Amino acid sequence: MKMPLTYTGAALVGILVGLCLTGTIVFLQRIGKPSVREVETNCECKQWVCVPRAER
């Protein structure tokens, strides 16, 4: 039984976003800003990198 493509795509997107947020949280903790809410509101995922919106 094959998994529908939509589920596979959604899972991949979910994993990518999760990796993105995790990486950003780790980065922010290193520079002293461990705020998940801040990551979610101020960050955009671009491939494997999260770009802070304020710095663009």
Secondary structure, DSSP 8 states (H G I E B T S, - for coil): ----HHHHHHHHHHHHHHHHHHHHHHHHHHTT---HHHHHHHEEEETTEEEEGGG-
